[in-house]
Each structure stands twice: as C-alpha cells, then as structure tokens.
Amino acid sequence: MFEILSGLGVLCAIWGVVAALLIARDLEKRGVSVNYIWLRLLILKYLGRYAKITQDETGQVGPLFYHYVVPLNVALVLFVVLVIRGWS
C-alpha cells in the first residue's frame, strides 16, 4: 500500500511541475515576463495572473489552473494518509 500511495504522490508532483511550466509558457505567449529560475518561488504569483488573464478573456479560469491545483491537493492528501498510516 505504501508503494502505491508513494507512486501516486510522485505522479501528482510531476503533474504539478509540468502544469507550472505550461502556465509559465502560456503567460509568456500573452506577454507576461516569467522568470524560470525563480519559478518555484513565484508560481503562486503566476498562477494568480494566469487565472485573472484567462478569466478576463473567456469568463472562466483557464484549465491549466486546475491542472496545477488539483494534483498538488491530491499529493497533500496522500502525504497526510501516509503519515497517519505510518503512525498506526
């Protein structure tokens, strides 16, 4: 069970990294300057900009927003389950 949950957690983390890179690329296409060196620290700022820009354009938040938020929340839940399971 530990291996399955750990594997899913790693998969979610990879999914989140790919989504962050796609968000950065999308923002650059829209003329927003993105610093890839500090992307890890500034991703929440870029995520907010992406959400605002896509919502202004289409009336809805862009799909990449959810491709970043959902896997990180799933990874967090998996981590909590692994910690709780490890203590019992």
C-alpha positions as CSV (number, residue, x, y, z in Angstrom):
1,M,0.0,0.0,0.0
2,F,2.9,2.3,0.8
3,E,4.4,1.9,-2.6
4,I,1.1,2.7,-4.4
5,L,0.4,5.8,-2.4
6,S,4.0,7.0,-2.8
7,G,3.9,6.4,-6.5
8,L,0.7,8.3,-6.8
9,G,2.2,11.2,-4.8
10,V,5.2,11.3,-7.1
11,L,3.0,11.2,-10.2
12,C,1.0,14.2,-8.7
13,A,4.2,16.1,-8.1
14,I,5.3,15.6,-11.7
15,W,1.9,16.6,-13.0
16,G,2.1,19.8,-10.9
17,V,5.6,20.6,-12.2
18,V,4.5,20.1,-15.8
19,A,1.4,22.3,-15.2
20,A,3.6,25.0,-13.7
21,L,5.8,25.0,-16.8
22,L,2.8,25.1,-19.1
23,I,1.4,28.1,-17.2
24,A,4.7,29.9,-17.5
25,R,4.8,29.2,-21.2
26,D,1.2,30.4,-21.6
27,L,1.9,33.6,-19.7
28,E,4.9,34.3,-21.9
29,K,2.8,33.9,-25.0
30,R,0.5,36.5,-23.6
31,G,3.3,39.0,-23.0
32,V,3.9,38.4,-19.3
33,S,7.6,38.2,-18.3
34,V,8.3,34.9,-16.5
35,N,11.5,34.2,-14.5
36,Y,12.1,30.4,-14.9
37,I,15.0,30.5,-12.4
38,W,12.6,31.6,-9.6
39,L,9.5,29.8,-10.9
40,R,9.4,27.6,-7.9
41,L,9.0,30.6,-5.6
42,L,6.9,32.7,-7.9
43,I,4.4,30.1,-9.1
44,L,1.6,31.3,-6.9
45,K,2.0,34.8,-8.3
46,Y,2.0,33.5,-11.9
47,L,-1.0,31.2,-11.0
48,G,-3.0,34.2,-9.9
49,R,-2.0,36.2,-13.1
50,Y,-2.9,33.2,-15.3
51,A,-6.3,32.9,-13.6
52,K,-7.0,36.6,-13.9
53,I,-5.9,36.8,-17.5
54,T,-7.9,33.8,-18.6
55,Q,-11.0,34.8,-16.7
56,D,-10.9,38.3,-18.2
57,E,-10.6,36.8,-21.7
58,T,-13.1,33.9,-21.5
59,G,-15.1,34.5,-18.4
60,Q,-13.7,31.3,-16.9
61,V,-10.4,30.3,-15.2
62,G,-8.2,28.5,-17.7
63,P,-7.8,24.7,-17.5
64,L,-4.1,24.8,-16.5
65,F,-5.1,26.4,-13.2
66,Y,-6.9,23.2,-12.2
67,H,-4.1,21.1,-13.7
68,Y,-1.8,22.8,-11.1
69,V,-4.1,23.0,-8.1
70,V,-5.8,19.5,-8.2
71,P,-2.7,17.3,-8.3
72,L,-1.0,19.3,-5.5
73,N,-4.0,18.9,-3.3
74,V,-4.2,15.2,-4.1
75,A,-0.5,14.9,-3.2
76,L,-1.1,16.7,0.1
77,V,-3.9,14.3,1.0
78,L,-1.7,11.3,0.0
79,F,1.1,12.6,2.2
80,V,-1.3,13.0,5.2
81,V,-2.6,9.5,4.7
82,L,0.9,8.1,4.5
83,V,1.9,10.0,7.7
84,I,-1.2,8.8,9.6
85,R,-0.8,5.3,8.3
86,G,2.9,5.3,9.4
87,W,2.0,6.2,13.0
88,S,-0.6,3.5,13.4
